[in-house]
């Protein structure tokens, strides 16, 4: 399903977004770029908070920016971190990604070493709790 996904542009946009991250506590800046079905690219970065529960991840910021712009369907997501180890989305971000992406949607991670790794959403979050799961659930 990677046809039409602008991976090079997503990588550049995610790296640029990571440079805006507010990560004074973890020192772990993250940038994300998502490509909507429309072809438009939206970015986000992590924004930490002294009250750790108030921290917002880059993935959720990028998806929220796209939602504000009227997007509802996405075809690709790129995570950038300046770490030697490639970084997949965290658990809560995987759940939010599952709300708007299909199980076979590609999710990639890249880093400052120009390495990349790809997973499907299904690989990152098998048996996801999604709108489709709710629609197919028998109500009592």
C-alpha positions in Angstrom: 0.0 0.0 0.0 3.0 2.3 -0.2 2.0 3.6 -3.7 1.8 7.4 -3.7 3.4 7.8 -0.3 6.1 10.6 -0.4 8.6 8.9 1.9 11.5 11.2 1.2 9.3 14.3 1.9 7.8 12.7 5.0 11.4 12.0 6.3 12.4 15.6 5.7 9.3 17.0 7.3 9.5 14.7 10.3 13.2 15.7 10.9 12.3 19.4 10.7 9.4 18.8 13.1 11.8 17.1 15.6 13.9 20.3 15.7 10.9 22.1 17.2 10.3 19.4 19.9 10.0 20.6 23.5 11.7 17.8 25.3 13.6 19.3 28.4 12.9 16.3 30.6 13.5 13.2 28.4 16.0 14.9 26.0 14.3 12.7 23.4 13.0 14.9 20.6 10.6 13.3 18.2 9.2 14.6 14.9 6.4 13.0 12.9 4.9 13.6 9.5 1.7 12.0 8.3 0.4 11.9 4.7 -3.3 12.2 4.3 -5.2 10.5 1.5 -5.5 13.9 -0.1 -1.7 13.9 -0.5 -1.1 16.7 2.0 1.5 16.3 4.7 1.1 17.3 8.3 3.7 17.4 11.1 4.0 17.3 14.8 6.6 17.1 17.5 6.6 16.0 21.1 5.7 18.6 23.7 6.6 17.6 27.2 5.2 18.9 30.4 6.5 19.1 34.0 3.3 17.1 34.9 4.3 14.1 32.8 0.8 13.1 32.0 0.4 16.4 30.2 3.0 15.4 27.6 1.7 15.1 24.0 3.5 12.8 21.6 4.6 13.9 18.1 2.3 11.3 16.4 -0.8 12.6 18.2 0.2 16.2 17.4 0.6 15.5 13.7 -2.7 13.6 13.5 -4.5 16.3 15.4 -3.1 19.0 13.1 -4.5 17.0 10.1 -7.8 16.5 11.8 -8.1 20.3 12.4 -7.5 20.8 8.7 -10.4 18.4 7.9 -8.5 15.2 7.1 -9.8 11.9 8.3 -7.9 9.3 6.2 -4.2 8.7 6.1 -1.8 6.6 4.0 1.6 6.9 5.7 3.4 8.0 8.8 7.1 8.7 9.4 8.7 9.0 12.9 12.1 10.7 13.1 14.4 10.6 16.1 18.0 11.6 16.3 18.8 8.2 18.0 21.0 5.4 16.8 18.1 2.9 17.4 15.0 3.4 15.2 12.0 4.3 17.3 8.4 3.0 16.6 5.4 4.9 18.0 4.5 4.4 21.7 1.4 2.4 22.8 -1.0 5.3 23.1 0.1 6.7 19.7 -0.4 3.3 18.1 -4.0 3.3 19.4 -4.6 6.8 18.0 -3.0 5.8 14.7 -5.4 2.8 14.6 -8.3 5.2 14.7 -7.4 6.8 11.4 -5.2 4.3 9.5 -6.0 0.9 8.1 -4.3 -2.3 9.5 -2.1 -2.5 6.4 -1.0 1.1 6.6 2.8 1.5 6.6 4.4 3.2 9.5 8.1 4.0 9.2 10.9 5.2 11.5 14.0 7.0 10.4 17.0 8.6 12.1 20.0 10.9 11.7 22.0 7.9 10.3 19.5 7.8 7.3 18.3 4.4 8.4 14.7 3.4 8.0 12.4 0.6 9.2 8.8 -0.1 8.2 6.0 -1.9 9.9 2.3 -2.2 9.2 -0.1 -0.9 11.8 -1.2 -4.5 12.3 2.3 -5.5 13.2 2.6 -2.6 15.7 -0.9 -3.2 17.2 -2.4 -6.6 16.5 -6.0 -7.1 17.4 -6.5 -3.3 17.6 -9.5 -1.8 19.3 -10.9 0.3 16.4 -14.1 1.8 15.1 -14.5 -1.3 13.0 -14.2 -3.5 16.1 -16.9 -1.4 17.8 -19.2 -1.5 14.7 -18.9 -5.3 14.6 -19.5 -5.9 18.3 -22.8 -7.2 19.4 -24.5 -4.8 21.7 -26.3 -6.1 24.8 
